[in-house]
Structures are given as C-alpha cells and as structure tokens.
Amino acid sequence: MKFKTFARLTAGAALLAISMPALTQSVPSGPRYGSFGVDLTTIDTSVKPGDDFWTYVNGGWDKRTEIAADRASAGYGVKLTEEAEVNVRKILDDMAANPAQFGAKGKQIGDFYASWMDEAGIEARGTAPLKPYLDRINGANDKAALQVLFASVGYQSPVGLGIIPDLADPSRYTAAVGQGGLGMPSDYYLLEGEKYDGFRKAYRAYIQRILELTGVADASAKADTIFALETAMAKVHWTPVQSRDIAKLNDPQSLEGLEKKAPDWDWALLLKTAGVDSSPTILMTQNTAVTALGKIFNETPVQTWKDYLTFHFVSSNASYLPKVFDDTRFGFYSTTLSGVKTKRERWKRGIQMVNGALGESVGEIYVARHFPPAAQKQMGELIENLRGAYKERIEKSSWMDEATRAAALKKLAAFEPRIGFPEKYIDYWSLAIDRGDILGNVMRSGEFEHQLELQRFPKPVDRTLWSMTPQTVNAYYNPLANQITFPAAILQPPYFDMNADPAVNYGAIGAIIGHEMGHGFDDQGSMFGPTGKFENWWTEAAKTAFKARTAALGAQFDGYEPLPGLHIKGALTMGENIGDLGGVEAAYGAYQRYQATHGKAKVINGLTGDQRFFLSYAQAWQSKSRDDALRNQVLTDPHSPAKYRVNGIVRNVDAWYVAFNVKPGDKLYLAPKDRVKIW
C-alpha cells in the first residue's frame, strides 16, 4: 500500500540499461504557438483585462472548445498528456515490431500492454481471475484474518499503512498509518442537498450492482450494510482541510503508544504483515480518525467486513474484468461523479496503465526520443534566475525579521532542482508478466512496488528517486527532501518552448518553477528546514506576520464561487495559492534579471515584454472542466480551479496593473493596501 501524506515519493530506482540505436530529434524552427509563443487567437477583446483576465486571454478558446466526451476537462494539460500518450504508443508499437532491439525489458512492457488489449481473452476468462483473491477474503473468518488482509497489497483497508521519510530525520524511513477505506470523497457521504442525495443513491446502487455481477447473494441487503459502514467511517474522517495540518498529523508513536491510543487494532499483526514491524516509531497521522476507525472495526461483524472487502476488490479491479464490470465502474466514477459520458479509447487507457506499472522503463526511451539535452541548459538558467529573484524578494521583505530571513535564505540555497529524468531508472526485471493474466499482472505490479519499498526501508533515503515518470505532464516539490522536479513531458509548449520569446517562458514555465519553489515557503512547506526536517525556523513575530498575510489570501479565495452556492475553500487551497502568487512574483522578478543580462525586451505585435509575460501565464492555465468534476475539485482538491489561479493571483501583482492599465472600477482591481504580498 502507498501512503503519501507529506510528499509524493517514488517507488524507487535501480540502474536500467536498454539497448537502443541513436535517435534523432527534430527541432522546430519557430515557436509552436503564434509568432512569439502565445496564441493571440484565443483572446476575447470584448472583456477588459481588469475585469476578468483569464477570459480576456482564453475567452475565444473557451467559446469554441467543447470538452471531449471521454474527458472531464479540456485544456493544455489534457492536450499534452494525450500527445505524450501518442508518443508512448509509438514506443510500444516499435517494441512489437522490433522486439530484439529492446530485449527482455521490451518484451515485459509489450506483454503487459498486450494483456490489457486482449479484450476477447478477458471476456472469455470471465470472473475466474477473481477466484484466488475472493477465496482469500472468504477465508478470513475472524478479526485477525481481516487485519492481515487490510495490511496486504491490493486489498481495501480502513487504515493505510506505508513508508515515508521520517519527519524528524528525513535521511531515514519510518512506518506511517492514517485514515482510509472510503469509496467516495468523505464530504459526499455527509453534505446535505439534492445533488449529494443523488451521489449517495448512485453509489449505493453501484455497490449492489458490483456485488450482483460478482455473484454475491443478498446483494441489496449487503449494499445497504456496506454503505452504512462507509458512512460511519466518513463521519470520523478528518476533512481535507484538517488533513493539511502537518503539526497535527505529526504524531510519532512506539508500538506501545499505538496500542494505547488505538487499542482496537492489532498493531503488531498489522505492522508485521505490512513488513514494517522493525520501525522503532510509527507516524500516526489523523490520529483521532485511526482510533475511531478501530472502534468501528471492532463493532462491525466479520461478515460485513468480508462483504466490504469483496466489493472494493472487485470495484478497484473492474477495469481488468469483462466489459460489464468496466462499464459499471465507469458509469459511477466517471459519469456520475465527473460527468464524463464516453470511455477513452482502450489503447489510451492501456498507456496509462503501462506508465503506472513500468513507467521508468518506458520513460528512458521517451527521454531519448523527446527531450533535447539543450532543454536542460535553458531550464537551468531559468531556475537560477528564479532562485535569484526569490533571494532578492526575501532580502527585501518588509515583514521578516533578520533571524527568519537568514533561515529562509539558507533553505532557498539548498533547493535541489531535478530536470527531465532521473539519474537512474527502476529495473523491473523481477516483475513477472503474463500476456494472458491482466489482473495478475496488476496485482504482481503492486506487490513489486511494495517489495521495492521494503528493500529500501532499512537503508538511508535515496534522494535520487522520482515520484513521477519522465512522460508525466506535471511537476512537484518534495518538502522532505527540499527538491523541485520537472519531468520531461511538462517541458513543452506552451509551458516551455525553446524557440519562444523569453517573456513567454518566464510567464509559463517560470511561474511553474516559482510555484514549486514557493511550496517550500507555503503554509506547509515552511514547516520544513533546508534538509527536509520538520522543524521550526521562524521567530514568533515572523510567524504572526506570515499568518496575517496568508489569512488575507485565504479570505480572497473564500469569496470565489465557481458553481452557484459552492465556494473555493481558502484553507484547503492555501498552499497552492501561496505557490501561485509567489511563483508569479518570483518569475516576474526572474524575467527582469534575464533582461538585465540579455537586454530589455522589444515590443512584439504591439505587446510589451511585461504584457507577453502575463499573457503567457494566463495561457498556461487554459483549462475548463465539467460541472461535476469541478464540484469534486472544489470539495477535495488543494488546487483552485484554473480560472481563479489566474484572476485570483494577478490582482495581487503590482506589475500586472501597470502592464494592462488596470484602474479602480475594474472588477479585479484591489487597492494597493489590499494586495497580498507574501514572498
């Protein structure tokens, strides 16, 4: 089981060598979008920049763009992800056509993909692949046997066990435990209103249907019982906002401490089964929930838990079973919860599955074909200019005292950027893949990842590990290592274009770099020191000033209403909003540093460099979502919707007002005293 409360951590890496011929990469002669890197055809001139900057930049695109039937959203993130999928598919096709070129690793990837694409075989095998796993559940006739399943790979559990770096010493690993076990976001069980009544009714019907397809007797009554159990669990879960409070999440316990605080669990058995019983301490996160879930566990009949485990095992693996199972899961999780009407093409879903199981094997080839070495050099300059801009802003900060300023600069200097791809790749040689056993392949993949973690557990934390593959369109900050990571696939237009105007790159990838660096100084990341240790480096005066500024930003976002009656939660999105604001401010400062070295930017197409910078920032957030997906995001996701990551940020940036002549009376206008300045 994976447990990632504080940081997205990699499953691990070992040296992987694949024999490949030299590959030639084509280099475009100009920017991908427009004449300088921004697509000006998306602009809606009927909207004033100061009234709605996101719509001013993206309104034309918004009007003419329909969300694909197989997607919950549209935008550049989706577009680049699909392009990466096409590129990965070409790799898999090459493996199929030239297996000798790629050797055993290529066969492993090809067989895994083939096992997914074999729809006829999956239909012919029916539910037979489920038998050994359901037999194991059916044989769990007491509370001890249930807990063995809870701590085993592939089975649902009310509590999640895993391995993370120790907050007190991030150079070593520790075991961790926290809440889990629900089939919907916790709010969906509890919120009042017709919309949520509909979600609950649909989920209860989904439980019954999965049980019926599996051949479980009394499916209706058991669905009622399972739904009632999960509702009781949801009532004791910490909310997403509560689960952001790292100080409260940080409750390390000895085995004896766990047994005292949550006596309804057999901790010795759980930890031994998970393979982490050698850990001297166990990080008990969401401690009150873990305790309350133990009481629910003990008060609930064994048969109810067996039914619960059966439902969740089949539901979690429905995509690897005959079409009726796959369609049923899609109908609830994609259509009902997110508004998606059509399943994605099977090969696209297969690409994501292969990326999840053998992603670094694929990633090594992806990098060779699609990530030019020159991109690393250009990114390096961007990052160092961002570091310099943050340094200037921290040095000039009016609210920080000297002691806190010195500590912040020390942490900034220790930031470790990682660009494109890991220095070593995971070797999956021991993962057995069978072309005729997709469910078994998935289960063995999960066990392989778990065993990798157990192999690393007694050793020092390996800082070279990545938690994203190179072909992932994303980026992240790891507070427990003080690292920022940018996979190859995100380093593409419109985020990063080697042929674009520098203002465009600073406004897009520069703001993304600044955002990730900003996480080191957000309301959570600021609790970690330069080595990733959970420690206080703030004076009380600086902490008070910081909280006043973040509270003001949170209040701004509390006022935004993406759907009628549904407001953004400023406390939930606080870290991302701080990252966005600091990222834009630092990226703008970095762009000024670039101009100081390379010369002042010229006017292009009547647009100044500053205007192009902010246009690029807004273009990078060209995205729209279905209402149900947007609702889910607002209730559960720490990221604000794209429109507010533009409008809610630029209105606090002085340079934006100057660039677009924003005046009092404009809807986004804030008086200088009301603009939030943090980093």
N, C-alpha and C positions, 0 to 999 in steps of 0.2 A: 504494500500500500504506500502511496505517496502522501506526504503531509507537508504542505508548503505554507506555513503561516506567515513567515517573515520575509522569505526571499524565494525566488524561483531558482531552484538548484538543479544542476544537471544530474542525470543518472550516472554519468561517469565517462571516462575515456581511456583507451589504450591504443597504442600505435597500430594503424591500419594501413596496409600498402595494397593498392590495386594497380595492376599493370595497365597503363593507358598510353596510347600514342599521343604525340604532341598535338595540341588543339589550337586552332587559330580563332581568335575572337575578332569579330567585325566591330569597328569603331565608327559610330555615326560622325558625320562631318559637321553637324549643327545640333542645336538643342531640339529635344523631342517636341516641346510644346511652344507654339508661336515662334517669333523671331528671336526671343531672348530667354525663353524658359517659362513664360506664363501664357496660358491660353486666354486671350482677351475676348474671345467669342462667348465666354461664359458670363461676362459682366452684364448686369442689369442696370442700365443707366437711369431707369425710372425710379430707382431707390437711391437716396442720399447715403453716402458712406457713413455719415454721422448718425443716421437713423438705424441702419441695420447693415453692418459692414459685411457679414457673411453673405447676405442676399445680394448686396451690391457686387461682390466678387463672383458669386456662384449662382445667382438667380437664374441666369439664362440656362445653365446646365440643369438646374433643379426643374425648370418648367418643361424641358424637353426630354428628361430622363425618367424612365419607368424602372422600378425595381424588378429585376428578373424574377420570374415565377418560382425559381428554385433558390431564391436568396431572401434573407431577412433585411438586407440593406444593399445599397449601391454606393459606389464612390471609388476613389483611387486605391484604398486599401483592398477592396474586393478585386479591382481590376488587376493589381499587381500580384495578388495571390493566385488569380486564375492564370496569369502569364507564367508564374513560377510552376504551376501545375502542368502547363503545356510543356515547359522545358524539362520537367522531371519525366513526363510521359515519353519524351523523345529519348531520354536516357534509358528508360525501361525497354522501349522498342529496340534500341541498339543492343541491349543485353540479350533480347530474344533472338535478334538476327545474327549476333556475333558472340555467342556465349564463351568461346575460347578466349576472346580478348579480355574478358572480365573475370574469368576463373571462378573459383568457388564462391566468392562474395557475390558475383553477378548472378550465379545460379540461385543463391539463397534469396536475393531480392526478387528475382524473376519467379521463383516458386511461390513466394509469399503473395505476390501480386496475382499470380495465376489462380491461387486457391480462393482469392476473393472474386475474381472474374468468372469462376466456374459456377454460374447460376444453375445450370442443369444438374450438376453434381450436388449442389446444396439442396435443391428441391428433392432429388432422389433420396438423399440421406434423411430428410425429414427432421424429426426431433431426436433421432438416435444419438447424435453427438452430445446431447444434453445428459444422457443417462448417467455416466460416471459422476458427474457433478451433482445432479439431483439426488442420486443414491447416497452420496456423502451427506447431503442435507437431511435426507430422510432417516439416516442412521444416527443423527445427533439427538439422542433421547434424554439428555439431561443438560443442566446449565453449563457444566464444564465442557461438554462436547460443543455446545453452541459457541462458547468463547474461543475455542480452538478455531472454529470457522471464522469468527469475527476477526481474528488475528492472522488469517491466511490470505494469501494473494487471490484476488478475484471474487471475493465474497463481500457483500454489504455488511456494514457494521455501524452500530450507534456511536461508536467512538473510533477515531482514526489513530493508528499507531504509525510512527515513521521515524526518520533520522534527519536531523538538521545540524548545522554547526552550533556549538554551544554559545549562547549569548555572552556568557562570562569569559569565554576564551574561544573565539571563532577559528582558532587553528586546530580544534579537535571537534569530533562529532558527539552528539548526545541523542538519546531517545526522546521522543515527544509524543504527547497524546492530546487530543482535542475532540470537539463535538463532530458528529457526522450522522449519516443514516437516513436522510430525507430524500424523497423523490421530486420535490418541488422546492423553490426558494421558501424559506420559513414564513415570510410575510404572506404568501399565497394561501397558507392554511388559516391565517388569523385575521386578515383585513376584512372589513365589512363592505358590503356593496354588491350589487348585481353582477358586476364583472368578476369579482372574486368568488362569488357563489357559483358562477359558471365554470371557472377553473377547477374548483373543488369537485363539482359534479362530474366534469370530464375526466379528472384524474381518478376518481373512484371507479368510473366506468372503464377506464383504461386498465386499472388493476384487475378488474373482473375479466376483461377480455383476454389479457395475457394469461391468467390462470386457466381460463377455458381452453385456449389454444394449446396449453401445456398438458391438458387432460386432468387437471385437478378437480376433484369432486367438491360440491358445495361452493363453487367459485363466488357466487354472490355474497353469501354469508362471510366468507373469508375476506372478500374485498372490503366489506364493512369493517371487519376487525382490524385489518392492516391499515386502513385509512384512519381509524380511531387511534391506533397506536402511533402513527406518524404525527397526527395532530397533537397528541400529548407530548411527543418529543419536541415538536416545533415550539410549544409553549415554554419550554425550558431552555431552548437555544438562545445564545447571545445573538443580538441583532448584528447586521453588517457594520453598523456604526460602533457598537460595543467591541466588535472583533478587531477594530483598528487601534484599540488602546493597548499598545505594546507593554506599557508598565504593568497593566493588569493581566495581560497574557503571560507575563514572565513570572511563573510560579514553579521554580525547580523543586522537586521533591525526591527524597530517597524512596526506596520500596516501602519502607515502614510509613513514611509520610503519605504516600498514595493510599495505602491500606487504611490509614486513619481518616483521611479526608473523603475517600470514596470507597467505603467498606463493602459495597455490594458487588464490586468487581474482584475477580481472582487475578490480581495483578501479576503474581509470579507466573501463572499459567499464560496470561496474555503476552507478557514480555518474552517469555521463553519461546512461545510459538512464533512470535514475530522475529526472533533471533537477536533481540536487543537486551537480553537479561543481564549482560555484562556491564551495562551502562551504570555508573555509580549514581547518577541522578537522572530523573525523567522530567522533562519540561512539561508541566501540567498547564496547558492553555485552556481558556474558557472553563475554569475550574468548577464553578458552580453548576454549569451545564453537565460536565462529566459526572459530578456527584449525583445530580438529579436523574440523569440518564441511567445510572446504576440502579437507582430505586425503581425506575420504570422497568428495567430489565428484570429485576427480581420479582416484581409484582405481576409480570406478564407470563401467561402459560407457555410452556416449551413449544407446544404445537403452533401457537400464534407466531412465535419467532421462526419456526420452520417454514410456515407459510410466507412470512415476510422475506426470508432468505430466498425461497423459491421464486417468488415474484421478482425480486430485484435481480437475481442472477439471470433469469430469462429476459427481463426487460433490458438489462445492461448489454446483453449479447444478442438482442433481437436482430441486429443488422447482419449477423453471421448465420442466421437461420432462414428457413424458407420465406418466401416473399410476403406471406400473410403476416408473419411476425414483424418483418421490417416495415411493412406498410402501417401496421398498427402503432408501432413506436413513432414513426414519422408523423402520423396523424395527430398524436397528442403533443409531442415535444416540439415539432416544427410548425405544424398548422395551428393547433390550439394556442400554444404558448407564444409563438413568434409570428404567426400569420403567413408562413410560407406555404404555398399551395402545391408546389411540384418538387419532387425529389431531384437532386442533382444527378447528372449522368453518372453511371456506375463507375466509369474509369476515373472520374474526378474524386469520387469518394474513396476509391481504391488508392489513389495517390496520397491522400491524407492519411490513410491507414498505414501505408508503407513508410511514409515520413515519420509517423508516430512510433513505429516498431524498429525500423532500420535506418533512421533518418540521417545519421552521420556517414553511413556507407554511401548513401545517395548524395549527401552534401559535399563530399570530397570531389565527386565528379562534377556536380553542379558548379562549384567554385572554379574548377579548371576551365569550364566552358563559358561561364557567365560573369566572372568577377575579374576585371582587368587589374593587374598589380598597381597601375598608376592611380587607381581609385584610393588605395590605402594612403598614398603620399598626400593627395589632396585632402582627404579626410583628416590626416594628421595635422595639417596646417589649421583646418577649421577647429579641431578640438583644442589645440594650443591657444588659438585666439579666444575661444570660449573660456578657457581656463584663465587667461589674462584678463578678460572682461569681468569675470566673477571676482577675480582678485581686486581689481580696481573698485568694483561696487562694494565689496566687503570693507576695503580700506577706507572708503568714503562714507560708509553707513553712519547715519546720524544717531541711530538708536542703540548701537552696540557699544559696550564698554571695551576697554583695551584687552582685558583678560579673555573675554569671549571672542573678540576679533582675532587674537593670536591663535586661539584654538581652531577657529573656523578656517583660517588660512593654512594651518597645518593639515587639516583634513582635505582641503582643496588640493594642496600639493601632492597628497597621497593618492588621489583618484587614479585608478588604473583603467585606461581605455582599451577595449578589445574590438578589433575591426574585421569584419568579413567572415572569419572562420577560426575555429580553434587550432592551437598549435599541434594538437594530436587528436586523433579520432578514435571513437569507440570501435573495438574489434568484436564483432558479433559471432565469431567462429563457432562458439559452443551452443548457439541457439539452433535447435533442431526445427527445420521447416518441412512440412509435408504438403505437397500440392493438393492433396485430397482431404485436408483437415483444417479448414479456416478457423473454426472455433478453437481447436487445439493449438494452432499457431498463435492465436491471440493470447490464450492462457499461458503458453510457454514464454511468450514475449514478456508478459507481466512478471512471471517468475524470474526470467533472466535479469530484468531490471532490478528486481528485489535482491537477487543474489549479488549483483554488482555493488549495490549499496552496502550489503553485509560485508563484502570483501573490503570495502573502504573503511568501514566503521571503526576498527581499532587503529587505523592509521591517521596521520595528520591530514587535515582537509586539503584536497588537491585544488588549488586555485586556478588551474588551467581548464577545469570543467566548464562546459557551457550548458545552459538550460534551454536553449533554442538551437535549432538546426540552421545551417547557413541559408537554406532555402525558405526561411520563415520571414514574412514581411512584418517585422516588429522590432522592438529594442527594449532593453531593460536595465535597471540599476539593482545591484545586489548590495544591500546595506551591510550584510555580514562579511563582505569582502571588500567593500568600497570600490566596486568595479562597475563600469558602464560598458554595455555590449551592444554592438550594431551588426547584426547578421548581413551577409552579402545581399540578400533579396530586398532589403529595405533601401539599399544604396542605389536606387534607380529613380528616374524622373517620375513624378515631379518633386520627390523628396531630395534627390541628389542627381545632378546632371553635369558631367564633366565639361560639357560644351555650353552650359547656360551662363548667363550673366551672374557674376559673383553675388549680387544682391539677392538673386533668386535662391541660390544655395544657402546663403546665410539666413534667409527668411524661412526656408523649409527645413532642410536637414540641420541647419544651425540651431533653429529653435528646438528641434528634436533632441539634439545633443545637449543643449542647455536645459531642456526638460529633464533628461535623465540625470544630469549633474545636479539639477535642482532637487531631485529626490534625496540627495544626501543632506539637504538642508530643509526638507519639509517637516511637517509636524511629527512624522515617524522617523525618517532618516536622521533627523537632528538629534536623536537619542543614541546614535551610534558614533563611535570615535573613528579616527583615521585608519585603524586596523580592522574595523568592523565590530569591535567590542561594544556591548550595550553598556554605556557609561554616560554620566552627565558631564558635559564640558561647558556648561552655561553658568553664569552668575545669576542670582535671583532677579536682579534688575533687568538683565538682558532677556531672561525668560519671560518676564512680565511684559516687556515691550514687544517681544515676538508674538506672544499670545494675543495682545491687543490688535496687532495688525492682521493676524490670521483670522481672528474673530470677525473683523470688518469684511474680509474677503468672503468668509463663510456666509455672512448676512447678505452680501450681494447675491450669491448664488442661491440662497434660500428663496429669493424673490423671483427666480426664473421658473416659468410654468410651461414645460414642453408639451403637455397634454392638459386639457381642461381639468382642474382640480388636482393635478399631480405636479408637485414642485420638486425641483432638484434639492437634494439633501446636502447642504453646505458642509456638514460634518463628515458625511460619507465620502464626498469628493474632494475634501480639503487637500490631501497630499497631491493629487493630480493637478488641482487648480494652482497650488503653490508652484508645482513644477512647470506648469504652462506659463505663469506670469514671470517667474524668474528666468525661464528659458527664453522668452521673447526679449525681455530686457537685456539679458546677457548676450543673446545673439545679435541684437542691435548694436550693443557695445563692441562686440567682436567684429561686426561689419565696419564700424568706424576705425578699428585697429587695422583691418585689412586695407582700407582706403589710405590710411596714414603711411602704409608701406608701399602700396601699388599705385597710388594716385587717386584723386577724387573721381567718383563715378560721373560719367557723362549722362545727359538726358537722352533717353531712348524712347521713340514713339511718343514724345511729349511727356514722358514719365520720369521723374527724378529717381535716383537710386533708392532713396527712402521709400518712395511710393512703391517701387518694384519689390522692395523688401516686404512690406506689409501685404501687398497683393499676393506674393508667393506664400506667405504664412497662411492667409485665408484659403488660397487654392489647395494647400496641402490638406485642409480639413473639408474638402469637397466630399460630403457624405450625407446620406439620408437613410432612414430606417422605417420599417413598418410600425404602425402604432403599438401593436402588442410587443414587438421586440423593443421598442423604445420604452414602453412601460417597465418591462423586465430590467432594462438597463438602469432606469432611474431608481428602481427599488433595490437593486442588488449590486450594481457596478460602481466602483470608486471613480470611474471616468465620467465626466459630464458629457452630454450629447455634443456632437461636433459643432453645431451652430453656436453653442454657448462657450465652447473652447476658443472661439474667435471673438464674438461680441463681448463676452464676459471678461475677456483678457485685455483686448486693445483699448478699451475705455479707461483702463488704469495706466496706460503708457503715454507719457507726455509727447514723445516723438510722433505718435500716430495722429494726435490732434493737429500738429503742425503740418504733417505730410498731406493731410486731406482737409485742412481748413475747417475742422470741426468746431462749432461755436455753441454757446448757450442757446437752448431751444431745440437743438438736435436731440433725438431720443436717447442716444447713448452717452450724451455729454455728462460728465461729472466735474464738479468744481475741483480745482487742484487740491484743496484740503481733503476732499473725499476720495481721491485716488489712492488706492492701496499700494504702498511701497514696502516690499519685504527684503528681497535680495537684489 
